[in-house]
Amino acid sequence: MSAHSFKTRKVIWNGFYNMVPCVYNPIPMKIKVPLAVLVLLVCGGAATAQSPVTQFSGSYSSVASSLGSYTAFPSGIGTFSGCSSTLYTYTFSNGSSNQYKLYSFNANGSTYFVAPGAAAAVKLRRVNNARVTGTRNIVYMESTASSATACPSPGVLNFKPPYVDVMENVLTAGILNEGTDNLFTNASNGDDNNNNIERVDVIFSSGLNTAYPEKAGFTILDRGANYNHDPFRIAAITSLDASGNPASFGAVRICTGGNGSTNGSWGHPTTANGNKQFAAYVLRKDASDAHLRVSSVVNQEIGGVFFSFADLGITAGQTLYGYALLGPDGITSPTSAQLLNLTDATVYPTNTTESAGGGLDLVAVNTVFATGSFVVLALSVDDFTGAIQDNKGLLQWRLGNADEFFQLVVQRGADGTNFYDLPAVSPGIRSADNTLEGSYTDVTLTGAGVYYYRLKMVLSGQQVRYSRVLALRGEDPASTAGWRIFPTQPGQGQSLKLQGLRDGNYTLYFYSAGGACRNMPVQVNGGQASVQPPSVPGVYWVRLSAGDKYVAGNAKILVE
């Protein structure tokens, strides 16, 4: 309430490559790394209902800022209207006490410890309203001042955390001295700290699974006036669509405002139990702003509430994919279909005020789950690659966390949207770390064109997950000429196959993105040869020579 995987694979290098001058400069490949998330480990008794948080444990860590300082005027509305012409200097990561990280908390007689774990993503679902359109970012940060005051003089605002101006990134930081402001308020805020956010999705794309749903869950934290925290609604995300967005939800639960001593929802630990008052400023960045600008001032503490998987209606062995938060002023029990419809004003009113319950100041520790040995990460697709060779579709995959029973189906389509099942296939060979590596050869290709493939996994309980879609280009065998090398994305320990050559001795060249080349001798027998790819990950152009002449044609491979 206002004051107001990508996992790197290593391939063995066989040791007899030589360095030669490089003649190509391939463009390096960009790799996206998923966001980090916090995992909570539990000891003690099991949670049986949504529970107030009764104790915190945290400490500061030193984190550098990507942005040192800048100057900007305040918002000039409400709290800062009296100094709208003052050019303030904003600085970040001051001192060594920058991010106040949460390490443990108590709820319902159990202690929950924070540790690294599964990756989550926060997605803010926006609907334009009369006050806000487009992307507006509103965050709060702890100041170095002992107490935050309006229009401070001299005109300098020094903050402890590093500079971050994207709300989704703030909400995955796992810290207590930074977060958002008035998350679901979209009308009537005197400082114009109104949002257009109707739902917050916290998504674990690989899923979460446990045999003990009462021993695992999520904690939601709010910065606000002591014992007066804001209401909200929460629902489990029970499935995702092919784009990784929620496809279905569990029943909606309501967290009432106030504190646990009077209504059984929010808890507000005392300072003796780890809470602290943060002297903080709220900052806002509109699309026309270069950086965040100060808009209001808060001196408040933290409250928390814990929802177990069981509280959210999740049963033993059922996979869930995170949770969704929404304001409290819509209809009490929307269906899953209604939750998916962001334009349904009965579920997502666009005139929510703070007094109507829109003032949730979500702290940046909301992408968490419990427990240690009780939570199992759901089946994941760690790798899925393919190539077309000799008019056949050659597919390979690696599946992680393959503890639960499932059926694997390879699907093919002509347009990347509509797919049909190919003949039954084994999921693959299981390794000691519960990964499955498998392959499939599609012999039903009809010639030139693009063929689309994906993996469909039917889990226990008939839940369905899909891999990413592969688009592979086929060639008309009658027009195919020259040599070929495949697969273009070799798996761990996988050899490359060289075909389409007369028998004899050749030299194979790998030209790296870094400006170096490696070569190796190759002996072709029966029109083909098997060779080892480079061990260093990257993009490589491949050429061949016979004697002192290059063989026409080239290829490109990616070693991950």
C-alpha positions in Angstrom: 0.0 0.0 0.0 1.4 3.4 -0.9 2.2 6.1 1.5 0.5 6.7 1.1 18.8 -24.1 -20.4 20.4 -22.7 -21.7 22.7 -25.6 -20.9 26.1 -25.8 -22.5 27.1 -29.1 -24.0 30.7 -30.1 -24.4 32.0 -32.2 -27.3 35.3 -34.1 -27.0 38.1 -32.7 -29.2 40.2 -35.6 -30.6 43.5 -33.7 -30.4 44.8 -33.8 -34.0 43.6 -30.5 -35.4 46.1 -27.9 -36.7 45.8 -24.1 -36.7 45.6 -22.5 -40.2 44.8 -19.0 -41.4 41.1 -18.3 -41.4 39.3 -16.9 -44.4 35.8 -16.5 -43.0 34.2 -14.3 -40.3 30.9 -15.9 -39.4 28.5 -14.0 -37.3 28.4 -15.3 -33.7 25.1 -16.6 -32.3 23.3 -14.9 -29.5 22.0 -17.1 -26.7 19.3 -16.1 -24.3 19.7 -17.1 -20.7 16.6 -17.6 -18.6 16.0 -15.5 -15.6 17.2 -16.7 -12.2 14.6 -17.6 -9.5 14.7 -18.4 -5.8 13.7 -21.8 -4.3 12.5 -22.1 -0.8 13.5 -25.1 1.3 11.3 -26.1 4.3 11.8 -27.8 7.6 9.3 -28.3 10.4 5.5 -28.8 10.1 3.4 -28.6 7.0 1.2 -25.6 6.0 -2.5 -26.5 6.0 -3.9 -23.1 4.9 -2.8 -19.7 3.7 -0.6 -18.6 6.5 0.7 -15.3 7.8 4.5 -14.8 7.7 5.8 -14.3 11.3 9.5 -13.9 10.9 12.1 -12.7 8.3 15.9 -13.3 8.0 17.9 -11.4 5.5 21.1 -9.5 4.9 22.6 -6.9 2.5 24.8 -7.8 -0.4 27.0 -5.6 -2.5 25.9 -5.3 -6.1 27.2 -2.8 -8.7 24.8 -0.7 -10.8 24.7 -0.7 -14.6 24.0 3.1 -14.4 26.0 5.4 -12.2 24.0 8.6 -12.0 21.8 11.0 -14.0 19.8 14.2 -13.5 16.1 14.6 -14.0 13.2 16.6 -12.6 10.7 14.9 -10.3 7.2 14.1 -11.5 5.9 17.5 -10.3 2.6 16.0 -9.2 1.3 15.5 -5.7 4.1 14.9 -3.2 6.7 16.6 -5.5 4.6 19.4 -6.9 6.5 21.9 -4.7 9.9 21.1 -6.3 8.9 20.4 -9.9 11.6 22.8 -11.2 14.4 21.3 -9.1 16.8 19.2 -11.1 17.6 16.2 -9.0 20.7 14.0 -9.2 20.0 10.3 -8.9 22.7 7.8 -7.8 22.6 4.0 -7.3 24.5 1.2 -5.6 25.7 3.5 -2.9 28.0 1.9 -0.3 28.2 -1.8 0.1 24.7 -2.5 1.5 22.8 -2.5 -1.8 20.3 -5.4 -2.1 18.6 -6.7 1.1 18.1 -10.3 0.2 15.6 -12.6 2.0 17.2 -15.8 3.2 14.5 -17.4 5.3 11.1 -16.8 6.9 8.7 -18.5 9.2 5.0 -19.4 8.5 2.7 -21.8 10.1 5.4 -23.2 12.4 7.8 -24.0 9.6 11.1 -22.3 8.5 11.6 -21.7 4.8 15.1 -21.2 3.5 15.9 -19.4 0.2 18.3 -21.2 -2.2 18.9 -21.3 -6.0 16.5 -23.3 -8.1 14.2 -23.4 -11.0 14.0 -20.5 -13.4 10.8 -18.3 -13.5 9.6 -15.5 -15.6 7.3 -12.6 -14.6 4.9 -11.3 -17.2 2.8 -8.3 -16.5 -0.6 -8.4 -18.4 -1.6 -4.8 -19.2 -4.9 -3.3 -20.4 -5.0 0.3 -21.3 -7.3 2.5 -19.2 -8.3 6.2 -19.0 -5.1 7.1 -17.0 -2.4 4.9 -18.5 -1.6 3.5 -21.9 1.4 1.5 -23.1 4.3 0.6 -20.8 4.7 2.5 -17.6 7.2 1.3 -15.0 6.7 2.2 -11.3 9.2 0.9 -8.7 10.3 1.8 -5.2 13.9 1.7 -3.9 15.5 2.1 -0.5 17.3 5.4 0.0 20.5 5.9 2.0 18.6 8.5 4.0 17.5 7.6 7.5 14.0 8.8 6.6 12.7 9.6 3.2 11.2 13.1 2.8 9.4 15.0 0.1 11.5 17.5 -1.9 14.8 16.8 0.0 17.5 19.5 -0.1 20.1 19.5 -1.5 18.7 18.0 -4.7 20.3 14.6 -4.5 18.6 11.2 -4.2 21.0 8.4 -3.3 19.7 4.8 -3.5 21.1 1.6 -2.1 20.0 -0.9 -4.9 21.4 -0.8 -8.4 19.4 0.9 -11.1 16.6 -1.2 -12.7 13.7 0.4 -14.5 11.8 -2.6 -15.8 9.2 -3.9 -13.4 9.4 -7.5 -14.6 13.1 -7.5 -13.9 12.6 -5.9 -10.5 10.1 -8.6 -9.5 12.7 -11.4 -10.0 15.4 -9.8 -7.9 14.6 -11.7 -4.7 15.1 -8.7 -2.4 13.1 -6.8 0.3 14.3 -3.2 -0.3 12.9 -2.9 -3.8 9.6 -3.6 -5.5 6.6 -2.1 -7.2 3.9 0.5 -6.1 0.1 0.4 -6.4 0.3 -2.6 -8.6 -3.4 -2.8 -9.5 -4.3 0.8 -9.0 -5.4 2.5 -12.2 -7.4 5.5 -11.0 -7.4 8.3 -8.4 -3.8 8.2 -7.1 -2.8 11.7 -6.1 0.8 11.2 -7.3 -0.4 9.7 -10.6 1.2 6.4 -9.6 -1.5 4.6 -11.5 -0.8 1.4 -13.5 -2.5 -0.4 -16.3 -1.6 -3.9 -14.9 -4.5 -6.3 -14.6 -2.7 -9.6 -13.9 0.8 -10.7 -12.9 1.9 -14.2 -14.1 4.8 -15.8 -12.4 5.7 -18.7 -14.7 7.9 -21.7 -14.1 8.0 -23.0 -17.7 9.4 -26.4 -16.7 6.7 -26.9 -14.1 6.7 -27.8 -10.5 5.6 -31.1 -9.0 5.5 -32.6 -5.5 4.0 -35.6 -3.7 3.5 -33.3 -0.7 1.6 -30.2 -1.8 1.0 -29.1 1.7 4.8 -28.7 2.2 5.5 -26.5 -0.8 4.2 -23.1 -1.8 4.7 -19.4 -2.6 5.1 -16.3 -0.4 3.7 -13.0 -1.4 5.2 -9.9 0.2 3.8 -6.4 0.4 5.4 -3.1 1.5 2.9 -1.2 3.5 1.7 0.5 6.7 2.1 -1.7 9.7 -0.7 -4.4 10.0 -2.6 -2.9 7.1 -1.6 -4.8 4.0 -3.6 -4.8 0.7 -5.9 -7.6 -0.5 -5.4 -9.5 -3.8 -6.5 -12.7 -5.6 -4.3 -15.6 -6.5 -4.7 -18.7 -8.7 -2.4 -21.5 -9.7 -1.4 -21.7 -13.3 -2.2 -25.3 -14.2 -1.1 -25.5 -17.9 0.8 -23.5 -20.6 0.1 -23.0 -24.3 2.7 -23.6 -27.0 4.0 -20.0 -26.5 4.6 -20.5 -22.8 1.7 -18.4 -21.6 -1.0 -19.6 -19.2 -3.6 -21.9 -20.8 -5.6 -22.7 -17.7 -5.9 -21.8 -14.0 -6.9 -23.3 -10.8 -9.6 -21.9 -8.5 -9.1 -18.3 -7.4 -8.2 -17.7 -3.7 -8.6 -14.4 -1.9 -6.1 -12.8 0.4 -8.0 -10.3 2.6 -6.4 -7.0 3.7 -5.1 -6.3 7.2 -3.0 -8.7 9.2 -3.0 -12.3 10.5 -3.9 -11.4 14.1 -7.4 -10.3 12.9 -8.2 -12.1 9.7 -5.9 -15.0 9.1 -4.2 -13.7 6.0 -1.3 -11.2 6.1 1.4 -11.4 8.7 3.6 -8.5 9.7 6.7 -9.6 11.7 7.9 -7.2 14.4 11.4 -5.6 14.1 12.5 -8.1 16.8 11.5 -10.8 14.3 13.5 -9.5 11.4 11.3 -6.8 9.9 12.7 -3.3 9.2 11.4 0.0 8.0 12.7 1.0 4.6 13.2 4.7 3.8 12.2 4.5 0.2 11.2 6.6 -2.8 8.7 5.6 -5.5 10.0 6.3 -9.0 8.1 6.3 -12.3 9.2 6.0 -15.9 6.8 6.7 -18.7 7.5 5.9 -22.4 8.7 9.5 -22.9 11.2 9.4 -20.0 14.8 8.5 -20.4 15.1 7.3 -16.8 13.1 6.8 -13.6 11.8 10.0 -11.9 10.9 10.3 -8.3 7.1 10.6 -7.6 6.4 9.9 -3.9 8.0 9.0 -0.6 7.4 6.0 1.7 8.7 4.9 5.1 7.2 1.4 5.6 7.8 -2.2 6.6 7.1 -5.5 5.0 4.2 -8.0 5.4 3.9 -11.5 4.0 1.5 -14.3 3.4 2.3 -17.9 2.4 0.1 -20.1 0.1 1.0 -23.8 -0.1 0.4 -25.7 -3.3 -2.5 -27.4 -1.4 -4.0 -24.0 -0.6 -4.1 -23.3 -4.3 -5.9 -26.6 -5.0 -2.9 -28.5 -6.3 -3.0 -32.3 -5.5 -0.1 -34.7 -5.0 1.7 -35.4 -8.3 -0.1 -32.6 -10.2 2.2 -30.3 -12.2 1.7 -26.6 -11.9 3.4 -23.8 -13.7 3.4 -21.0 -11.2 0.7 -18.6 -10.1 -1.2 -15.5 -11.2 -2.0 -12.4 -9.1 -4.9 -10.1 -9.8 -6.7 -7.3 -8.0 -9.5 -8.0 -5.4 -12.3 -6.0 -6.9 -13.5 -8.3 -9.7 -16.0 -11.1 -9.4 -15.3 -13.4 -6.6 -14.9 -16.7 -8.4 -14.0 -16.3 -12.1 -13.6 -19.4 -14.2 -10.4 -20.3 -15.9 -11.8 -19.1 -19.3 -12.8 -15.7 -17.7 -9.3 -15.3 -16.2 -7.8 -15.8 -19.7 -9.9 -12.9 -21.0 -8.1 -9.8 -20.0 -10.8 -7.6 -21.5 -13.5 -9.0 -19.3 -14.2 -6.0 -17.0 -16.1 -8.1 -14.5 -12.9 -9.9 -13.7 -10.4 -7.1 -14.5 -12.0 -3.6 -13.8 -10.0 -0.8 -15.3 -11.0 1.9 -12.7 -9.6 0.2 -9.6 -8.6 2.7 -6.9 -6.4 2.2 -3.8 -9.5 2.2 -1.6 -11.0 -0.6 -3.8 -7.9 -2.7 -3.1 -5.5 -1.8 -5.9 -2.6 -0.7 -3.6 -0.6 -3.9 -3.5 3.1 -2.8 -3.3 4.6 -6.2 -4.4 8.0 -6.8 -3.0 10.7 -8.3 -5.3 10.5 -11.7 -3.6 7.4 -13.1 -5.3 9.0 -15.8 -7.6 9.7 -18.3 -4.9 8.5 -21.8 -4.1 9.1 -24.4 -1.3 10.6 -27.0 -0.6 13.9 -28.9 -0.9 13.4 -32.6 -1.1 9.6 -32.3 -1.5 9.6 -30.5 -4.8 10.4 -32.2 -8.1 10.9 -30.1 -11.2 8.6 -31.3 -14.0 9.7 -32.9 -17.2 11.6 -30.4 -19.4 12.9 -30.4 -23.0 16.5 -29.5 -22.6 17.4 -29.9 -26.2 15.5 -30.6 -29.5 17.4 -30.5 -32.8 17.0 -31.9 -36.3 18.2 -32.0 -39.9 17.0 -33.3 -43.3 19.4 -35.7 -45.0 18.8 -38.1 -47.9 15.1 -37.0 -47.9 14.7 -38.1 -44.2 13.9 -36.1 -41.2 16.6 -36.8 -38.5 15.4 -35.6 -35.0 17.2 -35.8 -31.7 16.2 -34.7 -28.2 17.3 -34.6 -24.6 14.6 -34.5 -21.9 15.3 -33.5 -18.3 13.7 -34.3 -14.9 12.2 -37.5 -16.5 10.9 -39.0 -13.2 7.2 -39.0 -14.0 5.5 -41.4 -16.4 4.7 -39.9 -19.8 4.0 -40.8 -23.4 6.2 -39.1 -26.1 4.7 -38.3 -29.5 6.6 -36.8 -32.4 4.4 -34.5 -34.4 4.8 -33.0 -37.9 3.0 -30.2 -39.7 3.0 -28.2 -42.9 2.5 -24.7 -41.4 3.9 -24.6 -37.9 0.5 -24.4 -36.4 -1.4 -27.6 -37.3 0.3 -30.9 -36.4 -0.5 -34.6 -36.6 1.1 -37.5 -34.8 3.8 -39.7 -36.4 4.2 -43.4 -35.5 4.8 -44.3 -31.9 8.4 -43.7 -30.6 10.4 -44.5 -27.4 11.2 -41.5 -25.3 14.9 -42.5 -25.3 17.6 -44.0 -23.1 17.6 -42.9 -19.5 20.9 -41.7 -17.9 21.9 -41.6 -14.2 20.7 -38.0 -13.8 17.2 -38.8 -15.1 17.6 -37.4 -18.5 16.4 -39.1 -21.6 18.2 -38.9 -24.9 16.3 -40.1 -28.0 16.0 -39.9 -31.7 13.6 -40.4 -34.5 13.9 -40.8 -38.3 11.0 -39.6 -40.4 11.1 -41.5 -43.7 7.8 -40.1 -45.1 9.2 -36.8 -46.6 8.0 -36.1 -50.1 10.7 -33.7 -51.4 11.3 -30.0 -51.4 9.6 -27.7 -48.8 9.6 -26.9 -45.1 8.7 -29.5 -42.6 7.7 -28.5 -39.0 8.3 -30.8 -36.1 7.6 -30.7 -32.3 7.5 -33.1 -29.4 4.2 -33.7 -27.5 4.5 -35.2 -24.0 1.4 -36.5 -22.4 2.0 -36.7 -18.7 0.2 -38.6 -16.0 -3.3 -37.1 -15.5 -3.4 -36.4 -19.3 -1.6 -33.1 -18.9 0.2 -32.1 -22.2 3.4 -30.3 -22.8 5.1 -29.3 -26.1 8.6 -28.6 -27.2 9.6 -25.7 -29.4 8.8 -26.1 -33.1 11.6 -27.0 -35.5 11.4 -25.8 -39.1 13.5 -28.0 -41.4 13.9 -27.5 -45.1 13.7 -30.5 -47.4 15.3 -30.7 -50.9 14.2 -32.5 -54.0 16.5 -35.5 -54.2 16.7 -35.1 -58.0 18.3 -31.7 -57.6 20.6 -32.4 -54.7 24.3 -32.3 -55.6 27.6 -31.9 -53.7 28.7 -33.1 -50.3 26.7 -32.8 -47.1 27.5 -32.7 -43.3 25.0 -33.4 -40.6 23.6 -32.9 -38.0 24.0 -29.1 -38.1 23.6 -29.0 -34.3 25.5 -32.0 -32.9 24.5 -33.3 -29.5 26.8 -34.2 -26.7 29.4 -36.7 -27.8 27.8 -37.0 -31.2 29.9 -37.4 -34.4 29.3 -35.5 -37.6 28.4 -37.5 -40.8 30.0 -36.5 -44.1 28.3 -37.8 -47.3 28.1 -37.2 -51.0 31.9 -37.6 -51.8 33.9 -40.1 -53.8 36.1 -42.3 -51.8 39.5 -40.9 -51.0 41.5 -38.6 -48.7 40.3 -35.1 -47.9 41.0 -32.2 -45.4 38.1 -30.8 -43.5 38.3 -27.1 -42.3 36.3 -25.6 -39.4 36.3 -21.7 -39.6 35.3 -20.2 -36.2 33.7 -16.9 -35.3 36.8 -15.8 -33.5 39.0 -15.7 -36.6 40.8 -19.0 -36.3 40.5 -22.2 -38.4 41.1 -25.8 -37.5 41.6 -28.6 -40.0 41.7 -32.4 -39.9 42.3 -35.3 -42.3 39.3 -37.3 -43.4 39.2 -40.6 -45.2 36.0 -41.3 -47.1 35.0 -44.9 -47.6 31.7 -46.0 -49.2 30.8 -42.4 -49.9 30.8 -41.3 -46.2 32.9 -40.6 -43.2 32.4 -39.9 -39.5 34.3 -36.9 -37.9 34.4 -35.2 -34.5 33.2 -31.6 -34.3 35.2 -28.9 -32.4 35.0 -28.9 -28.6 34.6 -25.2 -28.2 31.0 -24.0 -28.5 30.2 -21.7 -31.3 29.2 -21.3 -35.0 31.5 -22.8 -37.6 31.7 -22.7 -41.3 32.9 -26.0 -42.8 34.9 -26.5 -46.1 36.6 -29.4 -47.7 39.7 -29.8 -49.8 41.1 -32.7 -51.9 44.8 -32.3 -52.3 45.5 -28.6 -53.0 42.0 -27.8 -54.3 38.8 -26.9 -52.5 35.7 -29.0 -53.1 32.7 -27.0 -54.2 30.2 -26.2 -51.5 30.3 -25.4 -47.8 28.1 -25.8 -44.6 27.5 -24.2 -41.2 27.2 -26.0 -37.9 26.5 -24.9 -34.3 28.3 -26.6 -31.4 26.5 -25.8 -28.2 
